[in-house]
Amino acid sequence: MSRSVLQIVSRLLAVGVLALALPAALRADSANLQFCPANNPCGNWSYGSTPSLGGAFSLYTDNTPVFGQPGWRGTLNGNSLGFVAANTSGTTLIMGGGQPVWPAGYLFLVPGDLSALSVLRWTAPTSGQYTITGLFQSIDQIQFATADVHILVNGIPILSSNALINTFGVQVPFNLTLGLTAGTTIDFAVGNGGNGTGHDQIGLVANVNPVPEPGTLALVGMGLAGLLARRRRRDEPSADSSD
């Protein structure tokens, strides 16, 4: 391998190491891409349920697959607490006589018996500004869902809807920008609409992206520029070198 190629490779590796060293506040989280079938919680994500909207959060403990896809579920005194699962197949899944229709890249939330809500929780790793984007969508085309969907910050609802989620394919999108302190919880919750859990199958896309402060971006840029400049000086021949 030539010296020039080695230099290029070494610089790319240096850039990669610097990127990995970025603070958590600069890293984005994707609920589907980061779904964990073996650990709960997993990174900033947790999978569980609440007995009522904004109630005490309990982690699911059973990681039995759902329709062949990785998932988490729970039970209490014989009653289902619902489940959260991820479509990691790379293609739309159509199950059980044509329902549900589960798009690739979506999580799948179903509420539990009684009043239990199925909840995907994200916990802020650091304080700062974050954008929270995605959508809820009914994915049962045989009998429409009657679920209620919510986003809560530290247990307080900031978005709630059951008016549109009861039609197959209709989406409830969200695009929020929030200032959060470290440890703040964002819950994406699905309830049964108050009339039982039949066909209350909801797809979810959820992404959380930090909004970097200008000073942080400047420091990263300065560090990267300094690293490349130092390597460039190191590679230049010295003034007193002989031909």
C-alpha beads as a LAMMPS data file, in Angstrom:
LAMMPS data file: protein, C-alpha beads

243 atoms
242 bonds

1 atom types
1 bond types

-500.0 500.0 xlo xhi
-500.0 500.0 ylo yhi
-500.0 500.0 zlo zhi

Masses

1 110.0

Atoms # bond

1 1 1 0.000 0.000 0.000
2 1 1 1.447 3.411 -0.990
3 1 1 2.279 6.106 1.550
4 1 1 -0.432 8.425 0.186
5 1 1 -3.098 5.743 0.570
6 1 1 -1.925 5.035 4.106
7 1 1 -2.174 8.726 4.909
8 1 1 -5.736 8.918 3.588
9 1 1 -6.750 5.812 5.561
10 1 1 -5.162 7.122 8.752
11 1 1 -6.969 10.450 8.391
12 1 1 -10.314 8.759 7.814
13 1 1 -9.759 6.606 10.891
14 1 1 -8.903 9.696 12.911
15 1 1 -12.118 11.369 11.775
16 1 1 -14.080 8.234 12.666
17 1 1 -12.559 8.093 16.142
18 1 1 -13.393 11.759 16.661
19 1 1 -16.995 11.142 15.575
20 1 1 -17.318 8.248 18.026
21 1 1 -16.002 10.511 20.752
22 1 1 -18.765 13.068 20.244
23 1 1 -20.837 13.675 23.366
24 1 1 -24.158 11.863 23.664
25 1 1 -25.908 15.209 23.149
26 1 1 -24.876 15.092 19.466
27 1 1 -26.166 11.586 18.711
28 1 1 -29.580 10.772 17.276
29 1 1 -31.816 7.959 18.557
30 1 1 -34.120 5.831 16.373
31 1 1 -36.639 3.618 18.170
32 1 1 -36.752 1.013 15.399
33 1 1 -33.087 0.927 14.394
34 1 1 -31.994 0.670 18.019
35 1 1 -34.604 -1.847 19.145
36 1 1 -33.058 -4.405 21.524
37 1 1 -34.499 -7.932 21.729
38 1 1 -32.224 -8.926 24.629
39 1 1 -31.948 -5.905 26.932
40 1 1 -34.582 -3.731 28.559
41 1 1 -33.796 -0.902 29.002
42 1 1 -31.534 -0.571 25.973
43 1 1 -29.478 2.603 25.708
44 1 1 -31.926 5.496 26.048
45 1 1 -34.958 3.335 25.166
46 1 1 -37.210 1.297 27.500
47 1 1 -40.222 -0.917 26.758
48 1 1 -43.054 -1.289 29.229
49 1 1 -46.527 -0.308 30.378
50 1 1 -48.430 2.008 32.699
51 1 1 -51.727 1.096 34.440
52 1 1 -53.180 4.467 33.431
53 1 1 -52.116 7.489 31.431
54 1 1 -49.086 8.957 33.206
55 1 1 -49.098 6.176 35.803
56 1 1 -46.134 4.257 37.194
57 1 1 -43.974 2.780 34.440
58 1 1 -43.114 -0.932 34.591
59 1 1 -40.627 -2.631 32.294
60 1 1 -41.762 -5.561 30.209
61 1 1 -39.856 -8.687 31.191
62 1 1 -40.822 -11.227 28.518
63 1 1 -38.904 -10.911 25.230
64 1 1 -40.960 -13.482 23.339
65 1 1 -40.981 -12.676 19.562
66 1 1 -44.154 -11.114 18.132
67 1 1 -45.179 -12.449 14.696
68 1 1 -41.595 -13.666 14.354
69 1 1 -40.155 -10.208 15.078
70 1 1 -38.265 -9.088 18.215
71 1 1 -40.522 -7.801 20.961
72 1 1 -41.182 -7.274 24.665
73 1 1 -44.393 -7.999 26.567
74 1 1 -45.696 -8.390 30.088
75 1 1 -48.488 -9.911 32.179
76 1 1 -49.877 -9.145 35.619
77 1 1 -52.175 -11.523 37.514
78 1 1 -52.994 -13.254 34.250
79 1 1 -53.851 -10.021 32.436
80 1 1 -51.851 -8.853 29.435
81 1 1 -49.903 -5.632 29.833
82 1 1 -49.541 -5.344 26.076
83 1 1 -46.367 -5.390 24.030
84 1 1 -43.849 -3.418 21.977
85 1 1 -42.209 -5.044 18.956
86 1 1 -40.085 -4.000 15.968
87 1 1 -40.379 -4.974 12.307
88 1 1 -36.753 -5.736 11.493
89 1 1 -37.546 -7.853 8.418
90 1 1 -36.825 -5.063 5.921
91 1 1 -40.214 -5.539 4.258
92 1 1 -43.909 -4.975 5.015
93 1 1 -45.399 -7.871 6.970
94 1 1 -49.025 -8.926 6.402
95 1 1 -50.254 -11.329 9.035
96 1 1 -53.324 -13.210 10.181
97 1 1 -55.743 -13.068 7.228
98 1 1 -54.554 -9.686 6.000
99 1 1 -54.206 -7.911 9.324
100 1 1 -52.228 -6.292 10.616
101 1 1 -50.249 -4.668 7.806
102 1 1 -46.956 -3.862 9.516
103 1 1 -44.618 -1.591 7.501
104 1 1 -40.864 -2.030 7.663
105 1 1 -39.227 0.481 9.974
106 1 1 -42.236 0.646 12.306
107 1 1 -42.613 -0.430 15.887
108 1 1 -45.813 -2.267 16.790
109 1 1 -47.610 -1.317 20.035
110 1 1 -50.702 -3.021 21.426
111 1 1 -52.244 -1.985 24.776
112 1 1 -52.979 -4.468 27.540
113 1 1 -56.115 -5.765 29.186
114 1 1 -58.106 -3.532 31.493
115 1 1 -56.587 -0.035 31.276
116 1 1 -52.910 -0.858 30.738
117 1 1 -51.149 1.288 28.125
118 1 1 -48.239 -0.009 26.098
119 1 1 -45.362 2.460 26.356
120 1 1 -42.125 3.128 24.532
121 1 1 -39.987 5.378 26.751
122 1 1 -36.966 7.506 25.830
123 1 1 -34.822 9.080 28.555
124 1 1 -32.750 12.186 27.825
125 1 1 -29.029 11.412 28.366
126 1 1 -28.031 15.081 28.692
127 1 1 -29.716 18.462 28.968
128 1 1 -30.391 20.375 25.750
129 1 1 -32.753 20.962 22.859
130 1 1 -34.212 17.944 21.058
131 1 1 -36.485 17.390 18.074
132 1 1 -38.956 14.514 18.403
133 1 1 -40.409 13.361 15.095
134 1 1 -42.445 10.450 13.794
135 1 1 -46.015 9.177 13.675
136 1 1 -48.642 6.819 15.040
137 1 1 -50.672 4.780 12.538
138 1 1 -53.470 2.218 12.718
139 1 1 -52.235 -0.920 10.939
140 1 1 -55.262 -3.250 11.213
141 1 1 -57.199 -3.180 7.926
142 1 1 -59.865 -5.750 8.850
143 1 1 -61.383 -4.059 11.888
144 1 1 -60.203 -0.550 12.601
145 1 1 -58.477 0.289 15.866
146 1 1 -60.162 2.390 18.526
147 1 1 -56.933 3.137 20.367
148 1 1 -55.829 6.374 21.989
149 1 1 -52.249 7.561 21.423
150 1 1 -50.180 9.976 23.457
151 1 1 -46.796 11.600 23.962
152 1 1 -45.931 12.488 27.546
153 1 1 -43.059 14.431 29.096
154 1 1 -42.308 13.238 32.637
155 1 1 -45.794 11.737 32.745
156 1 1 -47.595 14.884 31.533
157 1 1 -49.391 14.555 28.157
158 1 1 -48.315 17.052 25.490
159 1 1 -50.030 15.283 22.564
160 1 1 -53.115 13.069 22.671
161 1 1 -55.384 11.773 19.916
162 1 1 -58.038 9.133 19.365
163 1 1 -59.954 10.980 16.662
164 1 1 -57.933 9.827 13.641
165 1 1 -56.260 6.625 14.760
166 1 1 -59.484 4.634 14.223
167 1 1 -59.099 4.486 10.428
168 1 1 -56.688 2.099 8.721
169 1 1 -53.606 3.826 7.343
170 1 1 -54.420 7.274 8.716
171 1 1 -51.446 8.752 10.527
172 1 1 -51.066 10.979 13.553
173 1 1 -47.721 12.694 12.894
174 1 1 -45.693 14.669 15.397
175 1 1 -42.807 17.112 15.085
176 1 1 -41.790 18.665 18.383
177 1 1 -38.826 20.693 19.592
178 1 1 -38.328 20.610 23.346
179 1 1 -35.772 21.825 25.839
180 1 1 -35.098 18.888 28.167
181 1 1 -32.970 18.290 31.240
182 1 1 -30.963 15.105 31.692
183 1 1 -33.198 12.283 32.921
184 1 1 -36.405 13.684 31.401
185 1 1 -38.642 10.896 30.087
186 1 1 -40.580 10.994 26.817
187 1 1 -43.317 8.347 26.629
188 1 1 -45.004 7.207 23.412
189 1 1 -48.125 5.509 24.782
190 1 1 -50.992 3.524 23.273
191 1 1 -54.233 2.839 25.161
192 1 1 -57.299 0.796 24.256
193 1 1 -59.710 3.715 23.785
194 1 1 -61.750 2.619 26.788
195 1 1 -63.514 -0.248 25.009
196 1 1 -61.130 -3.205 25.154
197 1 1 -58.067 -4.156 23.172
198 1 1 -59.617 -5.775 20.101
199 1 1 -57.682 -4.785 16.957
200 1 1 -55.961 -1.871 18.718
201 1 1 -52.754 -2.472 16.777
202 1 1 -50.731 0.702 16.301
203 1 1 -47.604 1.303 14.276
204 1 1 -45.083 3.824 15.565
205 1 1 -42.098 5.650 14.115
206 1 1 -40.135 7.647 16.681
207 1 1 -36.849 9.519 16.272
208 1 1 -35.163 11.832 18.754
209 1 1 -32.486 14.171 17.437
210 1 1 -30.422 16.522 19.593
211 1 1 -30.044 20.111 18.418
212 1 1 -26.330 20.867 18.882
213 1 1 -25.390 24.190 20.400
214 1 1 -23.317 26.420 18.085
215 1 1 -20.413 26.319 20.510
216 1 1 -20.343 22.525 20.488
217 1 1 -20.310 22.384 16.704
218 1 1 -17.515 24.972 16.617
219 1 1 -15.409 22.951 19.048
220 1 1 -15.877 19.778 17.018
221 1 1 -14.966 21.613 13.804
222 1 1 -11.904 23.188 15.387
223 1 1 -10.751 19.854 16.759
224 1 1 -11.160 18.148 13.398
225 1 1 -9.385 20.984 11.553
226 1 1 -6.534 20.933 14.039
227 1 1 -6.137 17.186 13.720
228 1 1 -5.946 17.331 9.932
229 1 1 -3.558 20.323 9.991
230 1 1 -1.208 18.539 12.369
231 1 1 -1.145 15.470 10.173
232 1 1 -0.524 17.630 7.122
233 1 1 2.478 19.305 8.799
234 1 1 3.800 15.924 9.858
235 1 1 3.646 14.669 6.274
236 1 1 5.470 17.686 4.781
237 1 1 9.243 17.268 4.183
238 1 1 11.430 19.295 6.565
239 1 1 13.289 22.368 5.234
240 1 1 16.727 20.872 5.857
241 1 1 16.008 17.500 4.258
242 1 1 18.376 16.521 1.471
243 1 1 17.223 15.669 -2.042

Bonds

1 1 1 2
2 1 2 3
3 1 3 4
4 1 4 5
5 1 5 6
6 1 6 7
7 1 7 8
8 1 8 9
9 1 9 10
10 1 10 11
11 1 11 12
12 1 12 13
13 1 13 14
14 1 14 15
15 1 15 16
16 1 16 17
17 1 17 18
18 1 18 19
19 1 19 20
20 1 20 21
21 1 21 22
22 1 22 23
23 1 23 24
24 1 24 25
25 1 25 26
26 1 26 27
27 1 27 28
28 1 28 29
29 1 29 30
30 1 30 31
31 1 31 32
32 1 32 33
33 1 33 34
34 1 34 35
35 1 35 36
36 1 36 37
37 1 37 38
38 1 38 39
39 1 39 40
40 1 40 41
41 1 41 42
42 1 42 43
43 1 43 44
44 1 44 45
45 1 45 46
46 1 46 47
47 1 47 48
48 1 48 49
49 1 49 50
50 1 50 51
51 1 51 52
52 1 52 53
53 1 53 54
54 1 54 55
55 1 55 56
56 1 56 57
57 1 57 58
58 1 58 59
59 1 59 60
60 1 60 61
61 1 61 62
62 1 62 63
63 1 63 64
64 1 64 65
65 1 65 66
66 1 66 67
67 1 67 68
68 1 68 69
69 1 69 70
70 1 70 71
71 1 71 72
72 1 72 73
73 1 73 74
74 1 74 75
75 1 75 76
76 1 76 77
77 1 77 78
78 1 78 79
79 1 79 80
80 1 80 81
81 1 81 82
82 1 82 83
83 1 83 84
84 1 84 85
85 1 85 86
86 1 86 87
87 1 87 88
88 1 88 89
89 1 89 90
90 1 90 91
91 1 91 92
92 1 92 93
93 1 93 94
94 1 94 95
95 1 95 96
96 1 96 97
97 1 97 98
98 1 98 99
99 1 99 100
100 1 100 101
101 1 101 102
102 1 102 103
103 1 103 104
104 1 104 105
105 1 105 106
106 1 106 107
107 1 107 108
108 1 108 109
109 1 109 110
110 1 110 111
111 1 111 112
112 1 112 113
113 1 113 114
114 1 114 115
115 1 115 116
116 1 116 117
117 1 117 118
118 1 118 119
119 1 119 120
120 1 120 121
121 1 121 122
122 1 122 123
123 1 123 124
124 1 124 125
125 1 125 126
126 1 126 127
127 1 127 128
128 1 128 129
129 1 129 130
130 1 130 131
131 1 131 132
132 1 132 133
133 1 133 134
134 1 134 135
135 1 135 136
136 1 136 137
137 1 137 138
138 1 138 139
139 1 139 140
140 1 140 141
141 1 141 142
142 1 142 143
143 1 143 144
144 1 144 145
145 1 145 146
146 1 146 147
147 1 147 148
148 1 148 149
149 1 149 150
150 1 150 151
151 1 151 152
152 1 152 153
153 1 153 154
154 1 154 155
155 1 155 156
156 1 156 157
157 1 157 158
158 1 158 159
159 1 159 160
160 1 160 161
161 1 161 162
162 1 162 163
163 1 163 164
164 1 164 165
165 1 165 166
166 1 166 167
167 1 167 168
168 1 168 169
169 1 169 170
170 1 170 171
171 1 171 172
172 1 172 173
173 1 173 174
174 1 174 175
175 1 175 176
176 1 176 177
177 1 177 178
178 1 178 179
179 1 179 180
180 1 180 181
181 1 181 182
182 1 182 183
183 1 183 184
184 1 184 185
185 1 185 186
186 1 186 187
187 1 187 188
188 1 188 189
189 1 189 190
190 1 190 191
191 1 191 192
192 1 192 193
193 1 193 194
194 1 194 195
195 1 195 196
196 1 196 197
197 1 197 198
198 1 198 199
199 1 199 200
200 1 200 201
201 1 201 202
202 1 202 203
203 1 203 204
204 1 204 205
205 1 205 206
206 1 206 207
207 1 207 208
208 1 208 209
209 1 209 210
210 1 210 211
211 1 211 212
212 1 212 213
213 1 213 214
214 1 214 215
215 1 215 216
216 1 216 217
217 1 217 218
218 1 218 219
219 1 219 220
220 1 220 221
221 1 221 222
222 1 222 223
223 1 223 224
224 1 224 225
225 1 225 226
226 1 226 227
227 1 227 228
228 1 228 229
229 1 229 230
230 1 230 231
231 1 231 232
232 1 232 233
233 1 233 234
234 1 234 235
235 1 235 236
236 1 236 237
237 1 237 238
238 1 238 239
239 1 239 240
240 1 240 241
241 1 241 242
242 1 242 243
